[in-house]
Amino acid sequence: MSKEKKPILNLQKGCPFCGDEAFLKEGKPTTFGTFEALVICKNCSASVIGVSRINFATHKFEENGYNLAKEQAIKAWNRRGDNGK
């Protein structure tokens, strides 16, 4: 029996500042040992970032590192003050 994959999250909410749509900017591994993913408003450039780090003991990125960074950024974008932490 295979493990079920969680669906990739969607940008469910508009910009909290101007209400416009946002897009996901896919990052690449950085020189600091991280993967980064950004969600950016198309109108006012408000943004949030998700980061996945490298394991310096093994010199390998976290399993599914970019997906973790992307999920973190999307969750942060969709979060609002009235819906918990």
MIDOSE-1310 file (N, C-alpha, C; in nm, 2 decimals, decimal comma, always signed):
residues 85
mske	+0,08/-0,12/+0,00/+0,00/+0,00/+0,00/+0,09/+0,12/+0,00; +0,07/+0,21/-0,09/+0,15/+0,33/-0,10/+0,10/+0,44/-0,01; +0,19/+0,53/+0,03/+0,15/+0,64/+0,11/+0,08/+0,75/+0,03; -0,03/+0,80/+0,09/-0,10/+0,91/+0,02/-0,02/+1,04/+0,02
kkpi	-0,01/+1,11/-0,09/+0,06/+1,24/-0,09/-0,04/+1,34/-0,05; +0,00/+1,44/+0,03/-0,08/+1,55/+0,06/-0,09/+1,64/-0,06; -0,21/+1,69/-0,10/-0,21/+1,79/-0,21/-0,13/+1,91/-0,18; -0,07/+1,97/-0,29/+0,00/+2,09/-0,27/-0,10/+2,20/-0,25
lnlq	-0,07/+2,29/-0,15/-0,16/+2,39/-0,11/-0,17/+2,50/-0,22; -0,28/+2,57/-0,22/-0,31/+2,67/-0,32/-0,30/+2,81/-0,25; -0,28/+2,91/-0,33/-0,29/+3,05/-0,28/-0,43/+3,08/-0,27; -0,49/+3,06/-0,15/-0,64/+3,08/-0,14/-0,68/+3,22/-0,11
kgcp	-0,60/+3,31/-0,07/-0,64/+3,44/-0,03/-0,56/+3,54/-0,11; -0,62/+3,66/-0,13/-0,56/+3,77/-0,20/-0,46/+3,84/-0,10; -0,39/+3,93/-0,15/-0,30/+4,01/-0,07/-0,37/+4,07/+0,05; -0,31/+4,06/+0,17/-0,37/+4,12/+0,29/-0,36/+4,27/+0,29
fcgd	-0,28/+4,33/+0,20/-0,27/+4,48/+0,19/-0,35/+4,54/+0,08; -0,35/+4,48/-0,04/-0,42/+4,54/-0,15/-0,53/+4,45/-0,21; -0,53/+4,33/-0,17/-0,64/+4,24/-0,22/-0,61/+4,17/-0,35; -0,50/+4,20/-0,42/-0,47/+4,15/-0,55/-0,42/+4,00/-0,54
eafl	-0,40/+3,94/-0,65/-0,35/+3,80/-0,66/-0,20/+3,79/-0,63; -0,16/+3,67/-0,60/-0,01/+3,65/-0,57/+0,04/+3,54/-0,66; +0,17/+3,52/-0,67/+0,23/+3,41/-0,74/+0,34/+3,35/-0,66; +0,37/+3,23/-0,69/+0,48/+3,16/-0,62/+0,61/+3,17/-0,70
kegk	+0,71/+3,22/-0,64/+0,84/+3,23/-0,71/+0,93/+3,11/-0,66; +0,96/+3,03/-0,75/+1,04/+2,91/-0,71/+1,19/+2,95/-0,69; +1,24/+2,91/-0,58/+1,38/+2,94/-0,56/+1,47/+2,82/-0,59; +1,60/+2,85/-0,58/+1,71/+2,75/-0,60/+1,78/+2,74/-0,47
pttf	+1,86/+2,63/-0,45/+1,95/+2,62/-0,33/+2,04/+2,75/-0,32; +2,05/+2,80/-0,21/+2,13/+2,92/-0,19/+2,27/+2,88/-0,14; +2,36/+2,98/-0,13/+2,49/+2,96/-0,08/+2,49/+2,94/+0,07; +2,38/+2,97/+0,13/+2,37/+2,96/+0,28/+2,32/+2,82/+0,32
gtfe	+2,30/+2,73/+0,22/+2,25/+2,60/+0,26/+2,10/+2,59/+0,28; +2,03/+2,67/+0,20/+1,88/+2,67/+0,22/+1,81/+2,66/+0,08; +1,69/+2,61/+0,08/+1,60/+2,63/-0,03/+1,51/+2,74/+0,01; +1,47/+2,83/-0,08/+1,38/+2,93/-0,05/+1,26/+2,93/-0,15
alvi	+1,14/+2,96/-0,10/+1,03/+2,98/-0,19/+0,96/+3,11/-0,15; +0,92/+3,19/-0,24/+0,85/+3,32/-0,21/+0,71/+3,32/-0,27; +0,62/+3,38/-0,19/+0,49/+3,42/-0,24/+0,49/+3,57/-0,25; +0,46/+3,62/-0,37/+0,47/+3,77/-0,39/+0,34/+3,82/-0,45
cknc	+0,29/+3,93/-0,40/+0,17/+4,00/-0,46/+0,21/+4,06/-0,60; +0,12/+4,04/-0,69/+0,14/+4,09/-0,83/+0,13/+4,24/-0,83; +0,06/+4,30/-0,74/+0,04/+4,45/-0,75/+0,14/+4,52/-0,66; +0,14/+4,49/-0,53/+0,22/+4,58/-0,44/+0,35/+4,51/-0,39
sasv	+0,38/+4,39/-0,44/+0,50/+4,32/-0,41/+0,52/+4,28/-0,26; +0,41/+4,28/-0,18/+0,42/+4,22/-0,05/+0,46/+4,08/-0,06; +0,53/+4,02/+0,03/+0,58/+3,88/+0,01/+0,60/+3,81/+0,15; +0,60/+3,68/+0,14/+0,64/+3,59/+0,25/+0,74/+3,49/+0,19
igvs	+0,82/+3,44/+0,28/+0,92/+3,34/+0,24/+0,91/+3,21/+0,32; +0,94/+3,10/+0,25/+0,95/+2,97/+0,32/+1,09/+2,92/+0,30; +1,15/+2,86/+0,40/+1,29/+2,82/+0,40/+1,30/+2,68/+0,45; +1,38/+2,60/+0,37/+1,42/+2,46/+0,41/+1,57/+2,46/+0,42
rinf	+1,62/+2,40/+0,53/+1,77/+2,41/+0,55/+1,84/+2,28/+0,52; +1,97/+2,29/+0,50/+2,05/+2,18/+0,47/+2,09/+2,12/+0,61; +2,11/+1,99/+0,61/+2,16/+1,92/+0,73/+2,31/+1,92/+0,72; +2,38/+2,00/+0,80/+2,52/+2,02/+0,78/+2,60/+1,89/+0,83
athk	+2,54/+1,80/+0,90/+2,61/+1,68/+0,94/+2,62/+1,59/+0,82; +2,52/+1,58/+0,73/+2,53/+1,50/+0,62/+2,55/+1,57/+0,49; +2,54/+1,70/+0,50/+2,56/+1,79/+0,38/+2,45/+1,76/+0,27; +2,33/+1,72/+0,32/+2,22/+1,70/+0,23/+2,10/+1,78/+0,27
feen	+2,02/+1,83/+0,17/+1,90/+1,90/+0,20/+1,80/+1,81/+0,27; +1,71/+1,87/+0,34/+1,60/+1,80/+0,40/+1,53/+1,73/+0,29; +1,47/+1,61/+0,32/+1,39/+1,54/+0,23/+1,28/+1,63/+0,18; +1,26/+1,63/+0,05/+1,16/+1,72/-0,01/+1,18/+1,87/+0,03
gynl	+1,31/+1,91/+0,04/+1,34/+2,04/+0,09/+1,26/+2,16/+0,02; +1,26/+2,16/-0,11/+1,19/+2,27/-0,18/+1,04/+2,26/-0,15; +0,98/+2,14/-0,15/+0,84/+2,13/-0,13/+0,81/+2,18/+0,01; +0,90/+2,15/+0,11/+0,87/+2,20/+0,25/+0,88/+2,36/+0,25
akeq	+0,97/+2,42/+0,18/+0,98/+2,56/+0,17/+0,86/+2,62/+0,10; +0,81/+2,56/+0,00/+0,70/+2,61/-0,08/+0,57/+2,60/+0,01; +0,55/+2,49/+0,08/+0,44/+2,47/+0,16/+0,44/+2,57/+0,28; +0,55/+2,60/+0,33/+0,57/+2,69/+0,44/+0,53/+2,83/+0,39
aika	+0,58/+2,87/+0,28/+0,54/+3,01/+0,22/+0,40/+3,02/+0,19; +0,34/+2,92/+0,13/+0,19/+2,92/+0,10/+0,11/+2,93/+0,23; +0,14/+2,85/+0,33/+0,07/+2,85/+0,45/+0,08/+2,99/+0,52; +0,19/+3,05/+0,51/+0,21/+3,18/+0,57/+0,13/+3,29/+0,50
wnrr	+0,12/+3,28/+0,36/+0,05/+3,37/+0,28/-0,10/+3,36/+0,31; -0,15/+3,24/+0,33/-0,29/+3,22/+0,35/-0,34/+3,25/+0,49; -0,24/+3,26/+0,58/-0,28/+3,28/+0,72/-0,32/+3,43/+0,74; -0,42/+3,45/+0,83/-0,46/+3,58/+0,86/-0,47/+3,59/+1,02
gdng	-0,47/+3,71/+1,07/-0,48/+3,73/+1,21/-0,60/+3,67/+1,28; -0,71/+3,65/+1,21/-0,83/+3,60/+1,26/-0,85/+3,45/+1,25; -0,74/+3,38/+1,20/-0,76/+3,23/+1,18/-0,65/+3,15/+1,25; -0,60/+3,20/+1,36/-0,50/+3,13/+1,44/-0,36/+3,13/+1,39
k	-0,27/+3,06/+1,47/-0,13/+3,06/+1,44/-0,09/+2,94/+1,36
